[in-house]
Amino acid sequence: MTTSVMPRPRPALTAAHAVALTLLRDGYTQRTITARTSIEPTDLYRLAALHHITAPHGTVEGHNCHEARDEEPCTQCTHAHGRAHAREYAQRRRTVGALPRALRPRGRQVRRAVR
């Protein structure tokens, strides 16, 4: 099996890809980048890994850049990812009360005071 000494050329970037990578490097959120450029998050982080672009450390996007490069996330990025995961879980937990009664889980949901 022969390996090539010549490095593989990177795929050419479109204008949307270049803008998305610039926004990622400048610290914009994944949601904002997707809204402005219509690039899927999986493609965004794959392109960032190919072109050696990283998001600022201590952000969820920075954590996703670490994962796209298959490396261990730094402490700052791990904490940011944990905070985002906890926030998402809390939002999901709050929305159960907003469900119509027919869709709520059955069973005793009332808390009783301990006496």
Secondary structure as UniProt FT lines:
FT   HELIX           15..25
FT   TURN            26..27
FT   HELIX           30..37
FT   HELIX           41..50
FT   TURN            51..52
FT   TURN            57..58
FT   HELIX           60..68
FT   TURN            69..70
FT   HELIX           75..95
FT   TURN            96..98
FT   HELIX           101..103
//
